[in-house]
């Protein structure tokens, strides 16, 4: 049962889970979520069709109906769930993982995420207990449902005038291919724009720099104003500036203020994850926005954004959440809004690199991974070392620890899906940054045998 994680079900297909698991997940979802109909979508991975058939067999064997939307982006499933009033939905996808992976993202009413703590753990327990799955007296029906036009109409409401922009876009052979050309047009320079679940050109994970190199080179070759790259299921999007430089996704949270505040005049709360740059809040504060920091992951962020009625939010991993989109994340919607901002700034003579430079005021380590057995002990040791020697301005103790000081901050947290301790640090100077990283290296390696991965 190694496929059950904090946010979803995901792993190597036929190793971490198989079609029997998919059947049982499908069988138990109607009872778990009190649903007599379940919306189902899937990505283009080679194994998705087999998982799809087994999942649907499980749902209908439990007596619930299936509304099958076929090939879809993950945000399209969120849209279908909330827009048409479904109490349960499943997207079959492994998101940004390599081709041999697959999984399932489960949502409940209003497209709220179902994570390990909010339902997946119960399904996992039922499967481990080998709870019986007798066929219902009346098997559920399967209905084909086409929601693409409605979803496209929703997205196009946010399209601005991009005619003055030179755009390069990498679709990663993933689910963004379903909509990109209809939304952005043929004048965009596309890379890897055909659906292919074997991902022959690069893994569909824009957080790994090797996967963004082709886009960076295209931006420089074409003199593009912006580069856009989606992950495999199009719930995440990341950007490259006009110089071909990758933009840290958390800084885009701040950039979006120019759409919501400058263009729409909205004020309120913005959500960021615990790893986000201090620069985000400092940039948005003069705009009248208040930044709320919370745990990493959709299972946490979507719920929190709804709870605080935030206007928008984002994560270092490239997820962007919107009140306009049922408090859920959408890579295509985020890209539309960012391109509006880039187009508006270009008309004022401001390039994307200049806009980001106005936000980015700190030197950042990026996320550093350590393989460590005693994760809690290691986190406690790092926190205590610095708190006992310096005066922190704030200490957050969820999702590991985030400790802020006047000139720097760090977050240290355990991975929910991998055997790693993740450390990220930011400082006002590179010298100070390197000093802090070196200290943490020493603590983790000497006292806990931590090895960088």
Secondary structure, DSSP 8 states (H G I E B T S, - for coil): -TTB-SSSEEEEBTTTB-HHHHHHHHHHHHHHHT-SEEEEEE-S-TTHHHHHHHHHHHHHHTT-EEEEEEE--HHHHHHHHHHTT-SEEEEE--TTS-TTEEEEEEEEGGGEE--GGGTHHHHHHHHHTT------SS---EEE---HHHHHHHHHTT----TT--EEEE-TTSGGGGTHHHHH-TTSEEES-S--TT-SSS-S-TTSGGGTHHHHHHHHHHT-SEEEEE-TTSSBEEEE-TTS-B--HHHHHHHTHIIIIIIT---SEEEEETT--HHHHHHHHTTT-EEEEE-SSHHHHHHHHHHHT-SEEE-TTSBEEEGGGTTEE-HHHHHHHHHHHHHHHHHTT--HHHHHHHH--SEE---EEEE-S-HHHHHHHHHHHHHTTS--SEEE-SSSEEEE-SSEEEEEEE-SSSS-EEEEEEESSHHHHHHHHHHHHHHHHHHH--EE-
